[in-house]
Amino acid sequence: MDWIDPYYLMRACTLALFGFWSVRGYRNTYLLIRHLEKVAGVAGMPAKMVRSMVFKYVLRVTVFDPINLGLLLIAGLLWASLFTARFDLIG
């Protein structure tokens, strides 16, 4: 296993998991919006209002949540520091 660089392996795993869960989340959000538009259409709500409500909800539970935002920033800073430290060791 000496030929696999651990930094590249961790980055590849991180990006693969990020891509998988992002695509899955976008798909589920799209399906949720389509379902809510059908249900709201029966109640007489416009589709634009439903999309706006879902968009605000998604922002509240991801980016605007202080704990999630803090964890995202910490993970980003750690990932960036490992990335720059790796290239400092090379050059």
LUMZADREN-383971 format. One record per residue: x, z, y of N, C-alpha, C, CB in turn; residue in one letter; chain. Coordinates in nm, 4 decimals. Glycine has a CB too. Layout:
BEGIN
X, Z, Y, X, Z, Y, X, Z, Y, X, Z, Y, a, A
...
//
This chain:
BEGIN
0.0810, 0.0000, -0.1203, 0.0000, 0.0000, 0.0000, 0.0853, 0.0000, 0.1267, -0.0921, 0.1196, -0.0002, m, A
0.2137, -0.0199, 0.1154, 0.2988, -0.0205, 0.2341, 0.2761, -0.1429, 0.3212, 0.4437, -0.0137, 0.1935, d, A
0.2198, -0.2469, 0.2649, 0.2028, -0.3695, 0.3407, 0.0800, -0.3680, 0.4305, 0.1947, -0.4853, 0.2473, w, A
-0.0079, -0.2666, 0.4178, -0.1257, -0.2563, 0.5042, -0.0943, -0.1582, 0.6164, -0.2522, -0.2107, 0.4234, i, A
-0.1017, -0.2081, 0.7390, -0.0782, -0.1221, 0.8545, -0.2029, -0.0357, 0.8777, -0.0440, -0.2070, 0.9818, d, A
-0.1892, 0.0964, 0.8796, -0.3069, 0.1831, 0.8931, -0.3834, 0.1609, 1.0235, -0.2648, 0.3278, 0.8840, p, A
-0.3133, 0.1292, 1.1318, -0.3815, 0.1063, 1.2593, -0.4731, -0.0150, 1.2505, -0.2794, 0.0873, 1.3723, y, A
-0.4226, -0.1217, 1.1937, -0.5042, -0.2426, 1.1804, -0.6188, -0.2208, 1.0827, -0.4180, -0.3607, 1.1345, y, A
-0.5952, -0.1465, 0.9772, -0.7009, -0.1177, 0.8808, -0.8130, -0.0375, 0.9464, -0.6443, -0.0412, 0.7599, l, A
-0.7774, 0.0637, 1.0246, -0.8786, 0.1448, 1.0923, -0.9545, 0.0626, 1.1954, -0.8138, 0.2661, 1.1596, m, A
-0.8843, -0.0224, 1.2689, -0.9522, -0.1077, 1.3668, -1.0461, -0.2057, 1.2981, -0.8500, -0.1840, 1.4517, r, A
-1.0008, -0.2627, 1.1882, -1.0857, -0.3577, 1.1153, -1.2109, -0.2881, 1.0618, -1.0072, -0.4225, 0.9990, a, A
-1.1943, -0.1686, 1.0063, -1.3103, -0.0934, 0.9560, -1.4041, -0.0555, 1.0702, -1.2643, 0.0335, 0.8811, c, A
-1.3476, -0.0109, 1.1812, -1.4287, 0.0277, 1.2963, -1.5080, -0.0906, 1.3487, -1.3407, 0.0852, 1.4071, t, A
-1.4418, -0.2036, 1.3663, -1.5110, -0.3214, 1.4186, -1.6138, -0.3756, 1.3198, -1.4103, -0.4301, 1.4530, l, A
-1.5834, -0.3693, 1.1922, -1.6797, -0.4165, 1.0918, -1.8047, -0.3279, 1.0911, -1.6148, -0.4185, 0.9511, a, A
-1.7850, -0.1961, 1.0947, -1.8998, -0.1056, 1.0981, -1.9785, -0.1210, 1.2277, -1.8538, 0.0393, 1.0818, l, A
-1.9074, -0.1354, 1.3389, -1.9742, -0.1564, 1.4676, -2.0587, -0.2833, 1.4640, -1.8709, -0.1645, 1.5815, f, A
-2.0015, -0.3902, 1.4128, -2.0746, -0.5163, 1.4051, -2.1969, -0.5068, 1.3154, -1.9836, -0.6258, 1.3554, g, A
-2.1803, -0.4470, 1.1988, -2.2916, -0.4342, 1.1038, -2.4061, -0.3538, 1.1640, -2.2439, -0.3680, 0.9738, f, A
-2.3748, -0.2350, 1.2164, -2.4814, -0.1492, 1.2678, -2.5407, -0.2028, 1.3972, -2.4293, -0.0088, 1.2899, w, A
-2.4611, -0.2737, 1.4768, -2.5161, -0.3337, 1.5986, -2.6160, -0.4433, 1.5643, -2.4036, -0.3903, 1.6865, s, A
-2.5769, -0.5318, 1.4732, -2.6683, -0.6397, 1.4340, -2.7947, -0.5825, 1.3705, -2.5988, -0.7369, 1.3360, v, A
-2.7785, -0.4829, 1.2876, -2.8951, -0.4205, 1.2240, -2.9853, -0.3539, 1.3280, -2.8501, -0.3169, 1.1190, r, A
-2.9249, -0.2867, 1.4252, -3.0034, -0.2228, 1.5309, -3.0761, -0.3236, 1.6180, -2.9143, -0.1368, 1.6169, g, A
-3.0091, -0.4335, 1.6540, -3.0745, -0.5382, 1.7333, -3.1912, -0.5998, 1.6558, -2.9728, -0.6479, 1.7726, y, A
-3.1716, -0.6225, 1.5265, -3.2780, -0.6794, 1.4434, -3.3975, -0.5852, 1.4369, -3.2260, -0.7088, 1.3015, r, A
-3.3708, -0.4568, 1.4138, -3.4806, -0.3598, 1.4054, -3.5523, -0.3447, 1.5390, -3.4279, -0.2238, 1.3592, n, A
-3.4776, -0.3484, 1.6487, -3.5396, -0.3403, 1.7806, -3.6272, -0.4620, 1.8063, -3.4327, -0.3280, 1.8898, t, A
-3.5776, -0.5793, 1.7688, -3.6560, -0.7019, 1.7848, -3.7859, -0.6940, 1.7044, -3.5736, -0.8248, 1.7410, y, A
-3.7766, -0.6477, 1.5794, -3.8966, -0.6353, 1.4962, -3.9932, -0.5313, 1.5529, -3.8579, -0.5979, 1.3525, l, A
-3.9398, -0.4222, 1.6070, -4.0242, -0.3197, 1.6683, -4.0977, -0.3756, 1.7895, -3.9400, -0.1979, 1.7089, l, A
-4.0263, -0.4509, 1.8731, -4.0899, -0.5086, 1.9920, -4.2013, -0.6044, 1.9513, -3.9857, -0.5818, 2.0795, i, A
-4.1751, -0.6895, 1.8535, -4.2780, -0.7846, 1.8079, -4.4008, -0.7101, 1.7536, -4.2202, -0.8788, 1.6987, r, A
-4.3781, -0.6048, 1.6774, -4.4900, -0.5275, 1.6228, -4.5689, -0.4595, 1.7355, -4.4385, -0.4218, 1.5220, h, A
-4.4975, -0.3982, 1.8302, -4.5661, -0.3296, 1.9394, -4.6405, -0.4265, 2.0296, -4.4671, -0.2495, 2.0213, l, A
-4.5868, -0.5483, 2.0468, -4.6577, -0.6479, 2.1271, -4.7901, -0.6868, 2.0609, -4.5698, -0.7728, 2.1479, e, A
-4.7896, -0.6981, 1.9283, -4.9145, -0.7298, 1.8576, -5.0156, -0.6167, 1.8735, -4.8871, -0.7557, 1.7079, k, A
-4.9681, -0.4931, 1.8548, -5.0576, -0.3775, 1.8665, -5.1061, -0.3620, 2.0103, -4.9864, -0.2484, 1.8199, v, A
-5.0167, -0.3804, 2.1066, -5.0537, -0.3656, 2.2473, -5.1458, -0.4782, 2.2922, -4.9287, -0.3621, 2.3351, a, A
-5.1308, -0.5959, 2.2317, -5.2195, -0.7070, 2.2657, -5.3641, -0.6750, 2.2326, -5.1767, -0.8332, 2.1928, g, A
-5.3844, -0.6035, 2.1238, -5.5202, -0.5620, 2.0862, -5.5749, -0.4631, 2.1891, -5.5213, -0.4985, 1.9441, v, A
-5.4872, -0.3767, 2.2412, -5.5294, -0.2767, 2.3397, -5.5367, -0.3335, 2.4808, -5.4345, -0.1588, 2.3376, a, A
-5.4895, -0.4567, 2.5009, -5.4969, -0.5192, 2.6325, -5.3748, -0.4969, 2.7204, -5.6161, -0.4693, 2.7032, g, A
-5.2661, -0.4453, 2.6653, -5.1434, -0.4267, 2.7439, -5.0629, -0.5564, 2.7446, -5.0577, -0.3098, 2.6866, m, A
-5.0024, -0.5909, 2.8584, -4.9197, -0.7120, 2.8609, -4.7895, -0.6927, 2.7822, -4.8879, -0.7516, 3.0061, p, A
-4.7394, -0.8023, 2.7247, -4.6175, -0.7967, 2.6433, -4.4968, -0.7558, 2.7267, -4.5915, -0.9322, 2.5772, a, A
-4.4950, -0.7955, 2.8536, -4.3816, -0.7609, 2.9402, -4.3714, -0.6090, 2.9578, -4.3959, -0.8299, 3.0782, k, A
-4.4842, -0.5433, 2.9669, -4.4846, -0.3975, 2.9819, -4.4316, -0.3298, 2.8556, -4.6266, -0.3468, 3.0136, m, A
-4.4673, -0.3823, 2.7402, -4.4194, -0.3263, 2.6133, -4.2682, -0.3407, 2.6041, -4.4875, -0.3959, 2.4930, v, A
-4.2161, -0.4604, 2.6371, -4.0705, -0.4813, 2.6325, -3.9983, -0.3885, 2.7287, -4.0362, -0.6268, 2.6654, r, A
-4.0546, -0.3678, 2.8469, -3.9943, -0.2776, 2.9454, -3.9911, -0.1342, 2.8929, -4.0715, -0.2836, 3.0784, s, A
-4.0990, -0.0906, 2.8299, -4.1041, 0.0452, 2.7757, -4.0027, 0.0641, 2.6633, -4.2448, 0.0768, 2.7249, m, A
-3.9906, -0.0343, 2.5750, -3.8941, -0.0242, 2.4650, -3.7522, -0.0243, 2.5197, -3.9130, -0.1401, 2.3646, v, A
-3.7242, -0.1079, 2.6183, -3.5907, -0.1132, 2.6781, -3.5528, 0.0219, 2.7396, -3.5844, -0.2238, 2.7851, f, A
-3.6446, 0.0825, 2.8129, -3.6176, 0.2137, 2.8731, -3.5957, 0.3204, 2.7657, -3.7339, 0.2551, 2.9654, k, A
-3.6753, 0.3151, 2.6597, -3.6600, 0.4113, 2.5503, -3.5235, 0.3971, 2.4835, -3.7717, 0.3925, 2.4465, y, A
-3.4828, 0.2744, 2.4574, -3.3533, 0.2510, 2.3927, -3.2397, 0.3020, 2.4809, -3.3339, 0.1007, 2.3624, v, A
-3.2473, 0.2789, 2.6109, -3.1438, 0.3307, 2.7008, -3.1414, 0.4832, 2.7018, -3.1659, 0.2783, 2.8426, l, A
-3.2582, 0.5451, 2.7014, -3.2633, 0.6917, 2.7038, -3.2016, 0.7547, 2.5801, -3.4061, 0.7381, 2.7175, r, A
-3.2227, 0.6961, 2.4647, -3.1728, 0.7581, 2.3421, -3.0290, 0.7194, 2.3101, -3.2613, 0.7207, 2.2264, v, A
-2.9714, 0.6254, 2.3835, -2.8323, 0.5870, 2.3560, -2.7423, 0.6233, 2.4723, -2.8221, 0.4369, 2.3271, t, A
-2.7448, 0.5455, 2.5766, -2.6477, 0.5586, 2.6853, -2.6778, 0.6759, 2.7767, -2.6436, 0.4318, 2.7664, v, A
-2.8050, 0.7005, 2.8063, -2.8385, 0.8052, 2.9025, -2.8402, 0.9447, 2.8417, -2.9720, 0.7763, 2.9637, f, A
-2.8251, 0.9551, 2.7121, -2.8149, 1.0858, 2.6480, -2.6745, 1.1397, 2.6744, -2.8449, 1.0770, 2.4936, d, A
-2.6603, 1.2557, 2.7395, -2.5270, 1.3037, 2.7774, -2.4339, 1.3273, 2.6589, -2.5400, 1.4309, 2.8554, p, A
-2.4869, 1.3731, 2.5476, -2.4009, 1.3976, 2.4314, -2.3489, 1.2657, 2.3757, -2.4774, 1.4754, 2.3219, i, A
-2.4392, 1.1685, 2.3587, -2.3951, 1.0381, 2.3094, -2.2978, 0.9717, 2.4058, -2.5150, 0.9472, 2.2863, n, A
-2.3261, 0.9817, 2.5350, -2.2369, 0.9212, 2.6335, -2.0994, 0.9860, 2.6278, -2.2958, 0.9337, 2.7746, l, A
-2.0950, 1.1186, 2.6170, -1.9664, 1.1872, 2.6061, -1.8896, 1.1478, 2.4817, -1.9872, 1.3357, 2.6069, g, A
-1.9599, 1.1401, 2.3691, -1.8936, 1.0992, 2.2449, -1.8437, 0.9556, 2.2524, -1.9888, 1.1146, 2.1266, l, A
-1.9222, 0.8681, 2.3135, -1.8780, 0.7292, 2.3301, -1.7523, 0.7214, 2.4164, -1.9900, 0.6445, 2.3926, l, A
-1.7494, 0.7981, 2.5240, -1.6318, 0.7967, 2.6114, -1.5094, 0.8545, 2.5414, -1.6601, 0.8750, 2.7396, l, A
-1.5268, 0.9635, 2.4695, -1.4142, 1.0231, 2.3962, -1.3623, 0.9269, 2.2907, -1.4561, 1.1560, 2.3306, i, A
-1.4530, 0.8663, 2.2146, -1.4107, 0.7706, 2.1120, -1.3399, 0.6512, 2.1746, -1.5314, 0.7231, 2.0299, a, A
-1.3916, 0.6035, 2.2859, -1.3271, 0.4908, 2.3540, -1.1892, 0.5260, 2.4059, -1.4130, 0.4429, 2.4685, g, A
-1.1748, 0.6447, 2.4626, -1.0436, 0.6870, 2.5130, -0.9435, 0.7060, 2.3995, -1.0567, 0.8170, 2.5929, l, A
-0.9876, 0.7681, 2.2906, -0.8975, 0.7853, 2.1764, -0.8567, 0.6510, 2.1174, -0.9637, 0.8714, 2.0687, l, A
-0.9527, 0.5619, 2.1057, -0.9234, 0.4309, 2.0485, -0.8270, 0.3540, 2.1383, -1.0531, 0.3506, 2.0279, w, A
-0.8496, 0.3625, 2.2702, -0.7612, 0.2936, 2.3641, -0.6217, 0.3558, 2.3637, -0.8202, 0.2975, 2.5057, a, A
-0.6132, 0.4884, 2.3522, -0.4813, 0.5520, 2.3521, -0.4046, 0.5176, 2.2249, -0.4950, 0.7044, 2.3660, s, A
-0.4728, 0.5089, 2.1113, -0.4057, 0.4669, 1.9884, -0.3601, 0.3226, 1.9979, -0.4979, 0.4847, 1.8681, l, A
-0.4406, 0.2415, 2.0614, -0.4070, 0.0998, 2.0755, -0.2825, 0.0824, 2.1626, -0.5257, 0.0218, 2.1357, f, A
-0.2759, 0.1541, 2.2754, -0.1595, 0.1408, 2.3631, -0.0372, 0.2091, 2.3024, -0.1897, 0.2000, 2.5013, t, A
-0.0571, 0.3209, 2.2326, 0.0567, 0.3886, 2.1694, 0.1184, 0.3000, 2.0624, 0.0132, 0.5232, 2.1084, a, A
0.0375, 0.2255, 1.9922, 0.0877, 0.1363, 1.8876, 0.1781, 0.0303, 1.9483, -0.0289, 0.0701, 1.8112, r, A
0.1397, -0.0260, 2.0607, 0.2213, -0.1301, 2.1216, 0.3425, -0.0733, 2.1950, 0.1374, -0.2118, 2.2169, f, A
0.3355, 0.0539, 2.2346, 0.4544, 0.1173, 2.2911, 0.5611, 0.1353, 2.1840, 0.4188, 0.2529, 2.3541, d, A
0.5192, 0.1635, 2.0618, 0.6150, 0.1799, 1.9526, 0.6771, 0.0466, 1.9122, 0.5472, 0.2444, 1.8322, l, A
0.6014, -0.0611, 1.9244, 0.6534, -0.1923, 1.8846, 0.7577, -0.2414, 1.9837, 0.5395, -0.2945, 1.8734, i, A
0.7238, -0.2346, 2.1108, 0.8101, -0.2964, 2.2109, 0.9079, -0.2009, 2.2664, 0.7307, -0.3541, 2.3210, g, A
//
